[in-house]
Amino acid sequence: MDKNQEFENEVFMNIAGLSADEQLKKQSLEWNFASARHRYTYNFRYLGRPIIQFPQDIMAMQEVIWKVKPDLIIETGIAHGGSLMLSARPLKKAKIPLVIKFGQIFQKKTEDENQTYHCW
């Protein structure tokens, strides 16, 4: 077995252990609610754009995009565009064309309410 496969097996076992740990699940849920009172998820940026997500979710999303290489990603509830940029990055690396079209989500006034961003 090569080193990458050994690592993947270790990750699989880690995730299984985390999933089975009921006390950790309870503590994690409590932490999520407690941190929400302080708007914890508002403290992060992706390539300079605010991304209102937990860092763990940001990492998980880019891993899923890289592994699945979807033809289409539809995101709703866009605030500042950070997670759109996060979605676009691995698609660009995988050479999957992507055009993002949206309204005034970047909180700046434009003459054209709809903006199209070509990621490359």
C-alpha positions in Angstrom: 0.0 0.0 0.0 1.4 3.4 -0.9 1.7 6.4 1.4 -1.3 8.2 -0.1 -3.5 5.1 0.4 -2.3 4.7 4.0 -3.2 8.3 4.7 -6.6 7.9 3.1 -7.2 4.9 5.3 -6.2 6.8 8.4 -8.6 9.7 7.4 -11.4 7.2 7.0 -10.8 5.7 10.4 -10.6 9.2 12.0 -13.9 10.2 10.4 -15.5 7.0 11.6 -14.2 7.7 15.2 -15.5 11.3 15.1 -18.9 10.1 13.8 -19.3 7.5 16.6 -18.3 10.0 19.4 -21.6 11.1 20.8 -20.1 13.4 23.4 -18.1 15.2 20.7 -21.2 15.6 18.6 -23.0 17.2 21.6 -20.1 19.5 22.3 -19.7 20.5 18.7 -23.4 21.4 18.4 -23.1 23.5 21.6 -20.0 25.2 20.2 -21.8 26.0 17.0 -24.7 27.6 18.8 -22.4 29.5 21.2 -20.1 30.8 18.4 -23.2 31.9 16.4 -24.0 34.5 19.1 -20.7 36.1 18.3 -21.1 35.8 14.5 -18.0 33.6 14.3 -18.6 32.7 10.7 -18.3 36.4 9.7 -14.6 36.5 10.5 -13.3 34.7 7.4 -12.4 35.7 3.8 -11.5 33.8 0.7 -9.2 35.6 -1.7 -10.2 38.9 0.0 -14.0 38.4 -0.2 -16.0 37.7 3.0 -17.1 34.1 3.2 -19.7 33.5 5.9 -19.0 29.9 6.6 -17.2 27.8 9.2 -13.6 27.1 8.2 -14.3 23.3 8.3 -17.1 23.8 5.8 -14.9 25.8 3.5 -12.3 23.0 3.5 -15.0 20.3 3.0 -16.6 22.2 0.1 -13.3 22.5 -1.9 -12.6 18.8 -1.3 -16.0 17.8 -2.6 -15.7 20.1 -5.6 -12.2 18.7 -6.4 -13.3 15.1 -6.1 -16.7 15.3 -7.9 -15.8 17.9 -10.5 -19.4 19.0 -11.1 -20.6 20.5 -14.3 -22.7 23.0 -12.4 -22.8 24.5 -8.9 -25.9 26.5 -7.9 -25.5 28.6 -4.8 -28.3 30.5 -3.2 -28.2 33.0 -0.4 -25.1 34.8 -1.6 -23.9 37.6 0.7 -20.5 38.8 -0.4 -19.3 36.3 -3.1 -16.5 34.6 -1.1 -18.1 31.1 -1.4 -18.7 31.7 -5.1 -15.0 32.4 -5.6 -14.2 29.3 -3.5 -16.4 27.2 -5.8 -14.8 28.7 -8.9 -11.1 28.0 -7.9 -11.0 24.2 -8.1 -13.2 24.2 -11.2 -10.6 26.5 -12.9 -7.8 24.1 -11.8 -9.8 21.2 -13.3 -10.3 23.2 -16.5 -14.1 23.1 -16.1 -15.6 26.3 -17.6 -17.6 28.4 -15.3 -19.5 31.6 -15.6 -21.2 33.1 -12.6 -24.0 35.6 -13.1 -25.7 37.3 -10.2 -27.2 40.6 -8.9 -25.6 43.1 -6.6 -24.2 40.8 -4.1 -20.8 42.5 -3.7 -22.6 45.4 -2.0 -21.3 48.0 -4.5 -23.5 50.1 -6.8 -23.3 49.4 -10.5 -25.2 50.7 -13.4 -26.0 47.1 -14.5 -27.7 45.2 -11.7 -26.6 41.9 -13.2 -22.9 41.2 -13.4 -21.2 38.4 -15.1 -17.8 37.2 -13.8 -15.7 34.9 -16.0 -13.3 33.1 -13.8 -10.7 32.9 -16.5 
